[in-house]
């Protein structure tokens, strides 16, 4: 439900968030315009699919009569769910009902989860958390959109055409392989389907026939859906027996510029800087970890271990990835996350627009002020904080905006 197929789109932004402060202004993606008709584009796509060896029968079954859906484009360009802060999003998405249901699902499907972990190394809590967030354990069916039509529309649209062209090729391959008929491929407007909301490419490349019926059916088969989710995480580099996220407490003073997913230090270094475990212990060993501050230095804090990368590969939206990893720790026995060291002022879209305009004026950001506090804007915030001598935790504060207003 919440993946929105943004992994490829936000990946570059996530890298800029981590390191763009070191050189030059951060650049936002330019706007685009569609050219040519959808019908002509679709005919050319069919020819290209055939040239890639996809059967003409499958191409015809999947794409004949497909039309452009303008509502999909409107939804794609109007997303705003991840404007919420980490605490706002995580408190809603991991509320008591979903948490309790997750524990029940792990218990009810214990044998299935055990077999999945044996084969992939991914623990039950990790798979169950994604299952819960994506579809509320299958209660959410993904929507009523034709996957083929939605993906074809987004492949034609100029904003993310390259990503969705690949998705459309693989959607047709799913039909050709006999996993699903086109009329069975019903789901999210962004092209995701099944209880774990897989994109067509992830479905085709990483789907698993775990119930042994001879096809990958991630819509009706819970074993296929859950094993496929674990298999996808494994493909992202999940390491058996290793942690993924740990809540920590941070001191009031430390080198905040060292926070960020692109920066890793041994746990012993974080301990030397005064980072402590929120619960349990934080060994001063050599295990690499990044300090994650989703709401800045005063909000909740986590150490993200190498397995956390699987979450950002699953969905590069920082708030979602952190929430999914945190929810898995909850299902694995961790307490509810703390609020942090001090109250955090969450910027409104209007605050973010003003901030972006100020950053543009300072030549620390290019593009338009859209009011979205995404990874690109956070990267330029870090750059501004370093320039102004403020704690460089990549999170905007009223003080930062005031300082930028004064040009100081």
Helices and strands as residue ranges (DSSP letters): H 7-19, G 20-22, E 26-27, H 38-51, H 56-63, H 70-77, G 81-83, H 86-93, H 96-108, H 110-120, H 124-135, E 145-146, H 147-156, H 161-177, G 182-184, E 186-187, H 200-206, H 222-235, E 245-249, G 256-258, E 265-266, H 267-272, E 276-277, E 288-292, E 301-305, H 308-314, H 318-331, H 349-361, E 365-366, H 375-388, H 398-405
